[in-house]
Amino acid sequence: MIKYLGSKRALLDPIKAAVRGLLPDGGKVCDLFSGTARVGHALKGEGYRVWSNDLNAYAHALATTYVQADADRWTAPAEQVLAELRRVRPEAGWFTQAFCTDARYVHPDNGARIDAMRDRIEAMGLEPELKAIALVSLMEAADRVDSTAGVQMAYMKRWAPRALKPLELRLPALLPGEGRATQGDAVEIAAEVEADLVYLDPPYNQHSYLGNYHVWESLTLWDRPETYGIANKRIDVRTRKSAFNSRPGIGPALSSVVERLRAPNLIVSFNDEGYLSRDALVEMLSVRGHVHVIDIARPRYVGARIGIHNPKGEKVGSVGRLRNVEHLFVVSDRRLDLPVAA
């Protein structure tokens, strides 16, 4: 899966353990802020019925691939589509100009491959699951040869060694069985949710996922948007604002989601760099039942460890703390015997 700030790859074991503690016999789980769909994919693999939702188009493609698509139904057709895409002749276009020349996220040789493959995907008239699989294969292939520190706020001064390798399509790790993927605002969709457990991993500070991964949004939508700034962000990064990226907005927004859900169990993932404190979240979630908190110390993302550099590539300022704490708030109407740290 793609490199992702806030990815729960390293937290999957404690998340799965908490879900098993709440739902030992299986059940329906809804992930309202699915991002890379890594959690939904893992829980589908554990046998749970999963509904993954996110507002961004690239995240919806990931959820459609990793949660909704049934491997038994879509693997063979997907292999045929990918085989056809591998035969497409590279041809530079909008993507190459925007993200390889005007900005330098991907080498132009791979940009020409991306342009040609993405045009072919659009022309093929694929069913939603099959189109999502093709898009995710292309997104992940581009991610493996990008020239960033993991977010698309900036790019390397010199090409990263991986950026000089040829782009290679691979079949995503599909799972058998059905799931559900939707694209909607979590605050609006919360009242529609009926599940045995809801997993919430909202944005928690000023960093917008749309701003951090605007290249993938444009690759997915293929709308060739107007862009701005050195990072060549989509112009709608300026207008598609989330209450969860606002210090005054996140509390009311998250509280609204929590209150409207129809589910006996919640797991909320939050970071100690977020706008809400551990105590504030415990207080907010206590209206739903007993709150158990698992604290998990983790290294900060690589960009934070590298530090801040000016346009000349000169390091400015100093790196702050190198670790942070991820909190898992496990909420149930019954007390659970869970660890306090992982």
N, C-alpha and C positions, 0 to 999 in steps of 0.2 A: 504494500500500500504506500501511498505518497508520504513524503516527509511532512510533518504537521505539528505546528506549535500547539500544545495542549492535547496531543495524541495520548490515548490511554494504553498504549502498547505495554508499557512497563507496569501498569496497574491492573492488567487483566486478571491475574490470579486472585488478588484480594476482591476484585469486583465479582468474579465468578463465585468465589467462596461465600460472599455476602448474599448473592442471589440464591445460591443453593441452600443457605441457612434459612432464608425466607420462604423459598418455594422448593422444598425437597422432592416434591412429586411432579415437578414441571408446572407449566402454566403460560399465560400470556404476559409478555413484557413489552412495554412501550418506551422507546428512547426518543425524547422530544427534540434534542439538539444533537443529531447523530454525527455530524462532521464527516470523518472518514468512514463511518459505519463499522469501525473496528470492534466496538463493544457489541453491536448488534450481530455482527458476523460471528463473534466468539460465542454469544448466547444461542444463536441458531445452531451452531455446532454442538452445543450442550443439549440440544433437543427442545429448547423453548420455542414457543410461537412468538415471533418478533415483529413489531411494527416500528420502523425507523422513520423519523421525520426531520427535515431541516429546511430552512428557507432558501439557501443558496442552491443554484442549479447544479454546480459541480458535486455538491454533497448529495443531492438527490440522485444523480447518476451513480455515485458510489453506493448509496443505499439500495437502489434498484438492482445493481449488480450483486452485491454481497448479502443482501437480505431477501429481496423479493424474487430474484431469478432462481429457478430450480435447475440444478446442475444436470439432472436427468433429462430435462426438456431442452436445455439451451446449449450444452457443451458442444455437440456435434455441429449445429448451425453456426455457433460462434467460431469454431475452428475454421470453417469454410470462409467466413467473412474475413477473419484475420489473414488467412492465406491469400485472399484477393488483395487485401490492403498492402501486404508485403510486396506485391508485384507492381504497385503503382509507381510510376516514374516521378521522381522529385520535381517540384516546380514551385519556386518561391512566390509568395503572395503576401497578403496582409499580415499574417502571423510573423513571417520572416522580417518584414519591414519594422513591425511594431516591437517585437520582442527579441530580435537577433541583431538588428542594425541600429534602430533608434534607442533601444535598450539592449542589454546583453545577457539575457537570461539563458539563452540556448544558442549554440553555434549555428551560423547560417546554413551549413550543410544539413543539419538536422531540422532546422526551421523549414527548409524546402520540402523535406520528407513529411513534416507535420502538416504543412499547408495542403499538399497533394492528398494525403490520407484523409484529412478532415473534410475536404471537399468531396471526396469519394463517399465517405460515410453519409454526408448530407444527401447525396444523389441516390443512395441505394434504397431509400424508402423502407427502412428496417422497422420491425416491431419494437415497441418501447424497451423491452428487456434486452433485445439483441443490440439495439442502438446504444443503450447504456453500457453494455459489456464492451463494445467496440470503443466507445469514448473513454472508458476507464482504462482499457489496455493502452490507448494512445497517451492518456494523461500520465499513467505510471511509467510508460516508456520515456516520455519527456522528462519526468521527474528524475529518472536514473541518470540522465545526461545533462542536467541543468548546471548552472554556474552561480549558485546562491549558497547562503548559509542556512537555508531552510525556510525562509519567508521571502515573499516577493515585494518587500519594501525597498530592496536594493540588490545589487549583483556584485560579483567579484570584480576587482580591478583588472585581473588577468584571468583568462579562461581556466576554470578548474580542470584538472586532468581528465575527469570523467566526461566533461563537455566535449572532448575531442573524440570520444568513442561514437560509433554509429548507433543511432536509435534502433531499438529492437522490440518488436511487439511480442508480448507473452499473454497467454490466456490467464485472466484473473482466477483466483482460487475460489471457484463457485462451490456452493454446498447444495446437497440434495434437499428437497422439501420446499415448501412455500413460505413466504413471508409477505410483508407489506411495506411499501415505501411511499411516503407522501411528501409534498413540498408545501409547507405552510408556516405561518408565524405561530410560534409556540403559545403565545398569550391567547391568540384567537382560537387555536385548535384544542387547547387544554380541556375545555368543557365537553368536547366530543370523545375524550379518552375514557374508556372502560377497560381496565386491565388488572391483572393480579399484582403487578408491580410496575412502577414507572421509574425510569432512570433519567435523571436530569444532570446535564453537564453544560450549563449555560456559559456564554462569554462572561468574563468576570472583571474586566478592566477596560481601558480605553482602546485596546488593540482589536480592531475589527477583522473578523475572518475574511470578509469580502475584500478588504484592503490588503490583507496578508497573502491572499491567494487569488488575486484578480486575474492572473494569467489563466488559471484553470477555469474561472468563471467565463472568460471570453472564449476559451477553447471549447467549452461545453455549449454555450449559447450560439457561438459562431455568428454574432451580430455585428462584428467589426465596429466596435463603438469608438466614439471620440475619446482620446486619452489626454492625460495631462501630467506634467512634472517629469523629473528625471526617471522615476520608477515606471512611467508610462501607464499609470493606473486608469481604469475605466472611469469615465466622467461621473457615472452614477455612484461611485464610491463616496462622492461628496454629499449625495442626497439620500442614499439608502442607509439611514442611520438606525441603530438599534438602541432601545432603552437600556439594554444590558451592558452597553459600552459607556453608560453615563453614571457618574457617581450618584446624582440625585434620582436617576431613573431606575436603577437596577433593583432596589429594594421593593418598590411598589410592583414592578413587573414580575419579579420572581414570586412575591407573595400572592399575586393574582393567579399565577400558574398553580402554585401549591394548593390554594384554596379551591380551585375549580376542578381539579382532578378527581375522578372516581376510581380510586384504587386503594386497597388496604395497606399497601407497602410502598415506600419510596426509598430510593438511594440517590443522594445528591453528591456530586463530585464538585469540589471547589478548591481553590488555591489560595495560599496565604498572601499572594500578591494581589488578591481581588479587593473590590471595593467594600465587601461585607466581611465583618470579622467573624471568627469562629463562634463567639458568644451570640452575636446577632443572628446567625443562622440557626443555632440551637433554639433560640427563642422563637424564631419564625416557624420552625418545623415542629415544635412541641405541640402545636395545635392539632397535629395529625397523629400523635401517639408518642411512644417512648423513642428517644433519640440516642443512638449509640454512635460515637465518633471514632473512626480509625484514622490515625495520623501516619502519613507515609513521607519520609524525607527523600528528596530527589535532587539530582543536579539540575541547575537551570538550563534552559535551551542553549544551543551552541552559540547563537548570535549574542546572547547576553555574556557568555564567557569570553568571546572574542573581544568585545568592547565596541566603542563608537569610533568611527573614522570619518575624517572630512573628505570632500570630493577628490582631494589629491592622494588619498590613501593613507594619510597620516593619522595615527591614533591620537584621539583627543579625550581628555578626562581619564577616569580610572574605572575599572570594573568593580561593581559593588559585590554583594554577597554571591557566592557561587552555588548555593543550594536553596531550595524552598521546600515547603511542606504542602503536600496534597492531603486534603481532608475528604474522607468518605463518611457522609452522614447517613446512617442506616435507620430508617424510621418505620416503626411497626406498632400495632396495637398490643403487642406482647413483647416482653423482655427477651433478649437473645444473648447467648453466651458467645460473644465475638471478641477477637483481640482488640487492644487499644492502639496498636502500632503494627506496621508491616514493613 
